[in-house]
Amino acid sequence: MTTEAPLLRLENISKSFGAIQALRDISFEIGRGEVVALLGDNGAGKSTLVKIISGGLEPSSGKVVYDGAERHFTSPADGKAAGIETVYQDLSLCTNVDVVANFFMGREIVKKVFGVPVLQEKEMEAVVAKAMAAAGTKIPSLRTNVEHLSGGQRQAIELNRFVHWGGKLVLLDEPFAALGVEQTRRGLELIRRIADQGIGVVFITHIMSQAFQVADRMVVIRQGKVAGDVRREETSPDEIVHLITGEALGGRARTVGQENGQAQHAG
Ligand SMILES: Nc1ncnc2c1ncn2[C@@H]1O[C@H](COP(=O)(O)OP(=O)(O)OP(=O)(O)O)[C@@H](O)[C@H]1O
């Protein structure tokens, strides 16, 4: 991480759905090249928070400062244009066309030959091959239709495409829920590689070992509030469990607020 301004800063974000207050005064930062695991029980508010970051939902109050300026995204397209995207396992890929076509969807390289636009297939394939190799992603043939690829391969294509087209902050909501052990391991490695290129990564997970394998920091949301914001090397699975549940941990559980002297009960 560098000393420059964080990639994203959330300041006192709150979100209500009618009488339900899903988020209350959420503040934290995500640095460039930082992997932040977002943890919390069912209904804690994680998905709502990720949607606010991506532009899928507008906060009821609070401030989103991204890449040096306050932002008011009103749709995921706004977030995407700014380089923020939620990557799903395969929802944004077209399964009936090949990897190259998916990578370039809407951005194809076309040259006019005798006045007729011609797709530059070889050139596009070379670009995709280079991007995949840089990320260590191996796909047997880039000319394979996506429908024949595994969930892990599809996810890697989406992530590599995101990075290639200038993405800066990627959001992953339970990215490995449908993947096997080996694919998950590769997915975690890919997250690290992406972050090492300066991209911010936020990923929601219920699986503690995944958070400890790849996250630089863990932000725990409990009942719509930040219950803890801890660096991986300064915490433990026990502490995270207690931050998630709010049960006392013999004085070991630190909650946000205690660090600057404010007493705050974990519960
Ligand atoms: N569109 C909505 N309308 C009304 N209430 C909502 C809406 N979206 C979320 N909520 C409520 O906001 C709270 C937070 O939900 P959210 O889905 O963000 O939690 P979560 O931490 O992602 O949970 P999970 O791990 O189960 O996905 C819950 O009480 C949920 O019922």
The ligand as a Tripos MOL2 file, in Angstrom:
@<TRIPOS>MOLECULE
LIG
   31    33     1     0     0
SMALL
NO_CHARGES

@<TRIPOS>ATOM
      1 N1        -34.5400   -4.0540   -0.9130 N.pl3     1 LIG1
      2 C1        -34.7410   -4.2280    0.3920 C.ar      1 LIG1
      3 N2        -35.9300   -3.9010    0.9640 N.ar      1 LIG1
      4 C2        -36.1230   -4.0580    2.2810 C.ar      1 LIG1
      5 N3        -35.2170   -4.5340    3.1360 N.ar      1 LIG1
      6 C3        -34.0250   -4.8800    2.6390 C.ar      1 LIG1
      7 C4        -33.7090   -4.7610    1.2460 C.ar      1 LIG1
      8 N4        -32.4420   -5.1970    1.0450 N.ar      1 LIG1
      9 C5        -31.9790   -5.5700    2.2520 C.ar      1 LIG1
     10 N5        -32.9130   -5.3830    3.2150 N.ar      1 LIG1
     11 C6        -32.7590   -5.6440    4.6480 C.3       1 LIG1
     12 O1        -31.5620   -5.0150    5.0600 O.3       1 LIG1
     13 C7        -30.8730   -5.8130    6.0060 C.3       1 LIG1
     14 C8        -29.4790   -6.1300    5.4960 C.3       1 LIG1
     15 O2        -29.5630   -7.0480    4.4090 O.3       1 LIG1
     16 P1        -28.3330   -7.4950    3.5190 P.3       1 LIG1
     17 O3        -28.8530   -8.3490    2.4350 O.co2     1 LIG1
     18 O4        -27.5210   -6.3170    3.1460 O.co2     1 LIG1
     19 O5        -27.4990   -8.3870    4.5530 O.3       1 LIG1
     20 P2        -26.2900   -9.3700    4.2850 P.3       1 LIG1
     21 O6        -25.3000   -9.0990    5.3740 O.co2     1 LIG1
     22 O7        -25.8060   -9.2260    2.8970 O.co2     1 LIG1
     23 O8        -26.9560  -10.7840    4.5010 O.3       1 LIG1
     24 P3        -26.6440  -12.2140    3.8080 P.3       1 LIG1
     25 O9        -25.3190  -12.6390    4.3170 O.co2     1 LIG1
     26 O10       -27.7620  -13.0490    4.3200 O.co2     1 LIG1
     27 O11       -26.6880  -12.0040    2.3310 O.co2     1 LIG1
     28 C9        -31.7400   -7.0340    6.2570 C.3       1 LIG1
     29 O12       -32.5640   -6.7600    7.3630 O.3       1 LIG1
     30 C10       -32.5640   -7.1160    4.9830 C.3       1 LIG1
     31 O13       -33.7900   -7.7660    5.2210 O.3       1 LIG1
@<TRIPOS>BOND
     1     1     2 1
     2     2     3 ar
     3     2     7 ar
     4     3     4 ar
     5     4     5 ar
     6     5     6 ar
     7     6     7 ar
     8     6    10 ar
     9     7     8 ar
    10     8     9 ar
    11     9    10 ar
    12    10    11 1
    13    11    12 1
    14    11    30 1
    15    12    13 1
    16    13    14 1
    17    13    28 1
    18    14    15 1
    19    15    16 1
    20    16    17 2
    21    16    18 1
    22    16    19 1
    23    19    20 1
    24    20    21 2
    25    20    22 1
    26    20    23 1
    27    23    24 1
    28    24    25 2
    29    24    26 1
    30    24    27 1
    31    28    29 1
    32    28    30 1
    33    30    31 1
@<TRIPOS>SUBSTRUCTURE
     1 LIG1         1 GROUP 0 **** ****
